[in-house]
Amino acid sequence: MALLEVQEVAKAFGSLKAVDGVSFEVEAGEIFGIAGPNGSGKSTLFNIVTGIPFGPDRGRVRLDGVEIQGRSGNAIAKLGLARTFQRETSFDGLTVFENALIGATYGGSVRATALAEERAAEALEFVGLGAPSFGRLAGELSVFERKCLMLATAVAMQPRILLLDEPASSLTKPEIEASIGLIRRIAARGITIVLIEHVLTFLMSLSQHLMVLNNGQVLARGRPAEVIADSRVVEAYLGTRRPAA
């Protein structure tokens, strides 16, 4: 049985069908990539799965066989699902350590005790924000450091599955390479990863399976090399080639 099962989920905003009958499965321990042009429904799909800030209009989402659609984001987190966001999200007026501590206690898995503090500190060290950074305000960090803090906050939750929404956005090439290495290390800890990126080369570096969305629907799904060679995917990203004059 797959760790994450998503069956025929849909979400509409008025007449706009942002996600329209999407189904997929993610096996425990894999990195599953989701791609698609801007506006294809990727982030809306993450919102549906995580319950933050909304669930599906219809369809089912199962985590390790347990239906989670309709539950609060806090309750879903308690079952072992964490996520990051496309924009760098943190409590800017709190310190780096305080942000990670919120992750360690979110979902009610542990209280703000020595154990939570230990988890927060370990997660920060893991992503490269060591002890000298603990007292810095989150709002003072660079874009890359803020992304690392988001990852640390999620890792401190000790999730079974982690959903990453465009972790490479706004990063330099060296920072992207560092991000790829960090995601691989997270996966090596036994955390299953679902990864959104519109940059296919980034997904190709990490994913065992790849799904491409377009206009809220699944355009292609399978092994990454096969998916990016699909003519429908090429057309969605590059458009239809015009005949020579």
Secondary structure, 3 states (H helix, E strand, C coil): CCCEEEEEEEEEECCEEEEEEEEEEECCCCEEEEECCCCCCHHHHHHHHHCCCCCCCEEEEEECCEECCCCCHHHHHHCCEEECCCCCCCCCCCEHHHHHHHHHHHHHCCCCCHHHHHHHHHHHHHHCCCHHHCCCEHHHCCHHHHHHHHHHHHHCCCCCEEEEECCCCCCCHHHHHHHHHHHHHHHHCCCEEEEECCCHHHHHHHCCEEEEEECCEEEEEECHHHHHCCHHHHHHHHCCCCCCC
